[in-house]
């Protein structure tokens, strides 16, 4: 007895579905590949986790920072990290007094 075309398609779909449920994906696909690649990178070298931070600084200060960063091995990031660490270490990170503004002097 021959099967209709739709019955053949259903049968093939069931076979395929069964293979997909029981089969294991090769390591080069899916989670296995990401975990393997991540492990290789992590084992290769330990890198500090860097977080991008944006801030606005006066142009004169930025120019001075660029001059200092050109002679520093880590560049601008290393200079700013060092400055922040020193500032936090001195006086337990208490901010300096704010300069008087024109509105506070008018009183």
Secondary structure, DSSP 8 states (H G I E B T S, - for coil): ----HHHHHHHHHHHHHHHHHH----TTSTHHHHHHHHHHHHHH--------------HHHHHHHHHHHHHSTTHHHHHHHHHHHHHHHGGGG--------HHHH--
